[in-house]
């Protein structure tokens, strides 16, 4: 598996995910917290906007770094897996303490991204 291909795919996925979060914060908040007031929806929307922006930025970092040397690209794939791992730890924590967590499709997607990233780190060409 080519590291450049992985960085391209991960970069595009993060940009798409970030744009979705940025543009749909209110709907995402409604999906997790039914029957909340307008003020809470506004807070949820405002919290999704910087998170979406961060994912867009991460996506561009991954895209821009596609052409770095092989050893550095492997380190970037490992770093990306660590980043996703922290997101998964946060979701696990919220699940264990009874808070709302990311929906299962997001968790499964992140598990796949982390696994593929670690595979690319270990076996990339």
N, C-alpha and C positions, 0 to 999 in steps of 0.2 A: 504494500500500500504506500503510495507516494505521499510524503509529508506535505508537499505543496498542494495536492488535491484535498487532503484533509483540512488544511488551513483555509482553503478557499470555501469548502462546504461549510465548515464551522463558522466562518466569517459571515457568509450569506445567511445562514440560519439565525445567527445572533442579530443581524440587522433586521431580518423579518420579524423575529420575536420582539425586539425592542420597539419597532414601529407599531406592531400590534398593541403592545402594552401602552405606548404613548397615546395612541389614538382611541383606545377602548377602555380606559381606566374605569370609567363609570360602570360600564357593562360588566367588566371583570369583578368589580366590587359587588354589584348586584348579584352576580352568580354565586359568590361565596356567602354574602350576608343578605339574606332575603328580609324584606320588611324593615329596612333601615330608613332613617329620615334623610332629607335632602342634604343636610349639613354633613352627615356621615358619608354620603355618596361623594360629596365634594372633596372631603378629606381623602377618601380612597382614590379618587381620580388624581388628586394632587400628588399622592404618594406613588402612583404608577408612572407618572410623567418622568421624574428623575430616574427611576429604575429603568424605564424604557430607553431613556437617553444613554444610560450607562451601558446597556446591552448593545445599542447602536454603536457606541464608541468602541466597545470591545470587538465588535464585528469588524469595524474598520481597521483596528490594530491587527487583527488576524489576517485580513486581506492585504494590508500593506506589508506585512512580514512574510508573505509567501515566498519571496525570493532571497531570504536570508540563508546563510550557509546551513548545511545539513545538521551539524551538531546543535546549532542554535535553534533550528526549527524543531528538533526533537525535544529540547528543553521547553520550548513554547508549548508543545503538545502536552508535556507533563504538567506544566503550569496551568494550562486550561483544564486538565483533569482535576487538579487540586481545587481550582475555582468552582467547578461543578460539584466536587465533593463537599465543599463548604455549604453550597446551596442545599444539597441533599441532607447534610447534618442539621441544618436549620429546619427543613421540612420534617425530619424525624423528631426533633425536639418538640416542635409544635404538635405533632401527632401524639407524642407521649404525654404531654401536659394537658391535652384536651383542647388546644386552640385549633383554629381553622388552619389547614395546611394546603399546600398545592394539590390540585386534583391528581388522581392516579395517572392519567395520560402524560402529564408534565413530569411527574416523578420517573415514570418508565422511560420517557424520552431522555431525561437527564442521565439516567443510569446507562442507557445505550451510548450517549455522547461521551460520558466518562470512560466507558469500557473501550470504545473505538479509539479514543484519544490515547489511552494507555497502550493499546495494541500498536497504534502508530508510533508511539514513543519507543516501544520495545522492538518492533519489527520493521519500522519505516525504512524507506529507501530514498 
